[in-house]
Amino acid sequence: MRDTIEITMFSDAPRFYRPCAPLNEFVACFWHFRTYPGAHERERALPTGTMELVVNLGEGRMRIFADDEDRIGQWYDDAVVCGPHSRYFVLDTSDSRPVVGVHFRPGGARPFLGVRADELRDRHAALEDLWGPFAREFRERLIQASPADMFRLLESVLLSRLRLSSLPHPVVRYAVRELSMSQTVAHVHQVQKATGYGAKRFIELFSGSVGLTPKVFSRVRRFQGVIHRAARGRHVEWARVAADSGYCDQSHLNREFRNFSGITPALYRPVSEARPSHVAV
């Protein structure tokens, strides 16, 4: 399965930019949205196996909820890093604001953030907690920049913060590629054996860069394949999807779907075909 380009904030006039080497090894794209057009106040963000950096360019604060029952949420003033998730979280989409961000490839964020990716698993962190006072300076420079200059600034800043000591291990790069292509979770053991590393060391290396264990990552990528397929069709034969996607049966798919999204496949209604990982609450 190809890399999924999913973002945490959207607008009616999105702009995307794919950086050149060497950043393209770590970053799938930069994006910029001026407003949020949705008619709903809350939106579920389903897990993708990747990480995101979101910078608030407007007034007010961004709010993220842990799940549907959370009515308080966490507030972020300037910029937030969305860690790799093993289940959905909920975005406050009631207030429109301009945002710009970075969609990292699986395992691509750690060299820029200064922490192991698994420290951010199922979490969100203020960028200032990771980058210190520079995070606010970074945001102010983005606010003052034109849309085109924003992307150049993002490239410049990320290149300056790239830490070679935190680059993904070759084993991790190999495993991410193999596990992204396979729809069988049992394939994880085969990939681990092919690396020549023991299971414990393999999991440690993978989790440190990607943030999820190899098995959870494989399950999330398989789930992503399912919702991308479902988002393209008006009538989905879930039993066929389950069989084609490597699940034991439809009940197995239903359990996995609920674990990741909080809903059953029958209730899945993405906000649009282009945004399969976002569901209005």
C-alpha positions in Angstrom: 0.0 0.0 0.0 1.3 3.4 -0.9 2.0 6.1 1.7 -1.2 7.6 2.9 -1.3 11.4 2.8 -3.7 12.2 5.6 -3.7 15.5 7.5 -5.3 16.7 10.7 -6.8 20.0 9.5 -8.4 20.8 6.1 -9.7 23.8 4.2 -11.5 24.8 1.0 -8.2 25.9 -0.7 -5.5 23.4 0.2 -1.9 23.8 -1.1 0.5 20.9 -1.0 4.3 20.7 -1.6 6.5 17.7 -1.8 10.1 18.5 -0.6 13.2 17.4 -2.5 16.0 15.3 -1.2 17.1 14.7 1.4 13.8 15.8 3.1 11.6 13.6 0.9 13.0 10.6 2.7 11.4 11.7 5.9 8.5 14.0 4.8 5.6 13.0 2.5 4.4 16.6 2.0 3.9 20.1 3.5 0.4 21.5 3.4 -1.3 24.8 4.0 -5.1 25.4 4.6 -6.6 28.8 5.0 -10.0 28.0 6.4 -12.1 25.0 7.5 -15.3 24.5 5.6 -17.0 21.7 7.5 -20.5 22.0 8.9 -19.7 19.8 11.9 -18.1 20.8 15.1 -16.1 17.6 15.8 -14.2 15.2 13.6 -12.6 11.8 14.3 -9.1 11.4 13.0 -8.4 7.7 12.5 -4.9 6.2 12.9 -2.6 6.3 9.9 0.7 5.0 11.4 2.3 8.4 10.8 3.1 11.6 12.6 2.0 15.2 11.9 3.2 18.7 12.8 0.4 21.3 12.8 1.2 25.0 13.2 -1.7 27.4 14.1 -1.4 30.6 12.0 -4.5 32.3 13.3 -5.8 33.6 16.6 -7.2 31.4 19.3 -6.1 27.9 20.3 -6.4 24.5 18.8 -8.3 21.8 20.7 -8.0 18.0 20.5 -10.1 15.5 22.3 -9.0 12.0 23.4 -12.2 10.4 22.2 -16.0 11.0 21.7 -16.7 11.1 25.4 -14.0 13.7 26.1 -15.7 17.2 26.3 -12.7 19.1 27.8 -9.8 18.2 25.5 -6.3 19.6 25.4 -5.6 23.1 24.1 -2.6 24.1 22.0 -1.6 27.7 21.4 1.0 27.7 18.7 1.9 24.3 17.2 1.3 20.7 18.0 2.9 17.4 17.1 0.4 14.6 16.6 2.1 11.4 17.6 1.5 8.0 16.0 -1.9 6.7 17.2 -3.2 3.2 17.7 -6.8 4.5 17.9 -8.8 7.5 16.8 -8.8 11.0 18.4 -11.2 13.9 17.9 -10.5 17.3 16.5 -12.4 20.5 17.4 -13.5 21.7 14.0 -16.0 24.3 15.2 -13.6 27.3 14.7 -11.9 27.9 11.4 -8.3 29.1 11.3 -5.4 29.0 8.9 -2.9 26.2 9.5 0.3 24.8 7.9 1.9 21.5 8.6 4.2 18.7 7.9 3.0 15.2 7.1 5.9 12.8 8.0 6.5 9.4 6.5 6.4 6.5 8.9 9.5 6.8 11.0 10.4 10.1 9.5 9.7 12.5 12.4 12.2 11.4 15.0 15.3 13.0 13.4 13.6 16.4 13.7 11.9 16.2 17.1 14.7 15.0 19.4 12.7 12.3 21.1 11.9 8.6 20.5 8.7 8.3 18.5 7.2 5.8 21.0 7.3 8.6 23.6 4.6 10.3 21.6 2.5 7.2 21.0 -1.2 8.0 21.4 -0.2 11.5 22.5 -0.1 15.1 21.3 2.7 17.4 22.3 3.2 21.1 22.1 6.1 21.8 19.7 7.5 24.2 22.3 8.0 21.3 24.7 10.2 19.6 22.1 11.9 22.6 20.5 11.9 25.1 23.3 11.5 28.9 22.7 12.5 28.4 19.0 9.0 26.9 18.4 7.4 30.3 18.9 9.9 32.1 16.8 9.3 29.5 14.1 5.5 30.1 14.2 6.0 33.9 14.0 8.1 33.5 10.9 5.5 31.3 9.3 2.7 33.8 10.0 4.7 36.6 8.3 5.6 34.5 5.3 3.7 34.2 2.0 2.2 30.7 1.3 5.1 29.9 -1.1 7.7 31.2 1.4 6.1 29.0 4.1 7.1 25.9 2.3 10.7 27.2 1.8 10.8 28.1 5.5 9.6 24.7 6.5 12.3 23.1 4.4 15.0 25.4 5.8 14.0 24.8 9.4 13.7 21.1 9.1 17.0 20.8 7.4 18.6 22.8 10.2 17.1 20.5 12.8 17.9 17.2 11.1 19.9 15.0 13.5 21.9 12.4 11.7 22.3 10.5 15.0 18.5 9.9 15.0 18.1 8.6 11.4 16.0 5.5 11.1 18.0 2.3 11.2 18.2 0.5 7.8 16.3 -2.4 9.4 13.4 0.0 10.2 13.3 1.4 6.7 13.2 -2.1 5.3 10.5 -3.2 7.8 8.3 -0.1 7.1 8.5 -0.8 3.4 7.6 -4.5 3.7 4.9 -4.0 6.3 3.2 -1.2 4.3 2.9 -3.5 1.3 1.7 -6.6 3.1 -1.9 -7.1 4.3 -1.1 -10.0 6.5 -0.1 -9.3 10.1 1.5 -12.7 10.3 4.1 -11.3 7.9 5.6 -9.3 10.8 7.5 -12.4 12.0 8.8 -13.1 8.5 10.1 -9.5 8.2 11.7 -9.7 11.6 13.5 -13.0 10.7 14.7 -11.5 7.5 16.4 -8.7 9.3 18.6 -11.1 11.3 17.6 -9.3 14.5 15.9 -10.9 17.5 12.3 -10.1 18.2 13.0 -7.8 21.2 15.7 -5.8 19.4 13.6 -5.5 16.3 10.6 -4.2 18.2 12.8 -1.7 20.1 14.4 -0.3 16.9 11.1 -0.1 15.1 9.1 1.4 17.9 11.8 4.0 18.6 11.5 5.4 15.0 7.9 4.7 14.0 6.3 5.0 17.5 4.2 1.8 17.1 5.2 -1.8 17.5 5.6 -3.6 14.1 2.4 -5.6 14.7 0.3 -2.6 15.5 1.8 -0.6 12.6 1.0 -3.5 10.3 -2.6 -3.6 11.6 -3.0 0.1 11.2 -1.7 0.0 7.6 -4.1 -2.8 6.8 -7.0 -0.8 8.3 -5.9 2.1 6.2 -6.2 -0.1 3.1 -9.7 -1.0 4.1 -11.0 2.5 4.7 -9.4 3.8 1.5 -11.2 1.1 -0.4 -14.5 1.7 1.4 -14.3 5.5 0.8 -14.3 4.9 -2.9 -17.4 2.8 -3.0 -21.1 3.6 -2.4 -22.0 0.0 -1.5 -19.3 -1.9 0.3 -19.4 -5.7 0.6 -17.6 -5.9 3.9 -17.3 -9.7 3.8 -15.4 -9.4 0.5 -13.3 -6.6 1.9 -12.4 -8.7 4.9 -11.3 -11.6 2.8 -9.4 -9.5 0.3 -7.6 -7.6 3.2 -6.3 -10.6 5.0 -8.8 -10.8 7.9 -9.9 -14.2 9.2 -13.5 -13.3 8.6 -15.9 -10.3 8.7 -16.2 -10.5 12.5 -12.4 -10.1 12.7 -12.6 -7.0 10.5 -15.5 -5.6 12.7 -13.4 -6.0 15.8 -10.3 -4.3 14.3 -12.4 -1.6 12.8 -14.0 -0.8 16.1 -10.6 -0.9 17.9 -9.2 1.7 15.6 -12.2 3.9 14.8 -14.6 3.5 17.7 -17.4 2.6 15.2 -18.4 -0.5 13.2 -17.8 -0.6 9.4 -21.5 -0.2 8.8 -21.4 3.3 10.4 -18.3 4.4 8.6 -19.0 7.6 6.7 -15.8 9.6 5.7 -16.2 13.3 5.3 -15.2 12.8 1.7 -13.5 10.3 -0.6 -10.3 12.3 -0.4 -10.3 12.3 3.4 -11.0 8.6 4.3 -9.3 8.9 7.8 -11.7 11.7 8.9 -15.2 11.1 10.1 -17.7 13.7 11.3 -18.9 13.1 14.9 
